[in-house]
Amino acid sequence: MDNTAIVLRQHHELWSKGHVGLADELYAQDFIGHHPGEPDWSGPESVKLSVTTIREAFPDFAETVEDVVTAGDRVVTRFTSSGTHLGELGGVAPTGRRMAMSEMAIFRLARGRIVEQWGQLDRLGMFRQLGVVPATWPPMELLYEITFDVDVQDLGTTPSGQRRIVVVKGGSFAGPRLRGRVLPGGGDWLLVRTDGSRRLDVRGTLETDDGALIYGSYLGVIRGTPDDPSTYYFRTAPLFETAAPRYAWLNHVLAVGYGWRGEGRIGYSVYAIR
C-alpha cells in the first residue's frame, strides 16, 4: 500500500468510522504527533485515545478529504471534520449543535507506517459553531494555542477574598508566527470574588523555539462552570514584552484569550486584535 493510500485510510476508516484497532497497523510504535496548544501525541495508543475521545463527543464524527499532495515520504491533506456535539468535549457539556471544522495535516511515513504528523485545526471556528465562543469584532489574528501544566495552592479566605495561587510548571505554545515552550515559575494570583466569579492576574515567560524570551502578563475573568456553556465565560487580555528584535511587534499588540480548564492543565486560544 502506497503512502497516499495509508493516509487516506486513516481519514476514512480510523477517524470517520472509529475502527481504532487500525492505529496499530497504520502508525509506527515511535509515532509522534504535533498539534498547536496540545502535548505531542506519542505512539498508536495516543491516536486511539484521541479517536475515542472525539467520537464520544461527536458520535457521527467524519473527516472529508478535499485535497491530497504527496511528495517523497510526506503526504499533505486538507480536510473537513464534522459531527454533532452529543457528548462532553474538554469540559464543555453537549450542545446538540453540528460543526464543520477545517483542518490540514502533514504526514511523514516510513516502512509503510505514519511516523510523524503536524496538524493545524480551526478550534475557534468549531467552538463558535457550538455556541461556546461568540462571533468576534474587530477582526483578530491567531497568535498561538497554549497549554500550561499547573498546580493549585489554595490560601483560603483573605481580606481580599479567597486567594488561590496557580503555579505554572511548564507547557507549550504554537501558532503561525511563533512557537516554543512555557518556562516554569510563572503563575496566576487568582481571586475568587464574593459573587463566585474569579479574577485572574497572570504572569509568565515564553521561550520560542529559536531562543527568544517573551514576558506575558494579563488580567482576566472566569464565571460559570464548563458544564454549562450558556454561563461559562473564561477570557483574558494578554500584553507582551520582549527584547528580541524579531518579535518586537509583540510589544505593540493587545490580545484576547479564550480559555479552558482541565485536570492539572489550563489552555488558551490567543488572538491579536488587529
Secondary structure, DSSP 8 states (H G I E B T S, - for coil): --HHHHHHHIIIIIITT--GGGHHHHEEEEEEEE-TTS--EEHHHHHHHHHHHHHHH-TT-EEEEEEEEEETTEEEEEEEEEEE--S-BTTB-----EEEEEEEEEEEEETTEEEEEEEEE-HHHHHHHTTSS---SS-EEEEEEEEEEEEEEEEEEETTEEEEEEEEEEEEEE-SS-EEEE-TT-EEEEEE-TTS-EEEEEEEEEEETTS-EEEEEEEEEEES-TT-TTT-EEEEEEEEE---GGGGGGGG--EEEEEEEETTEEEEEEEEE-
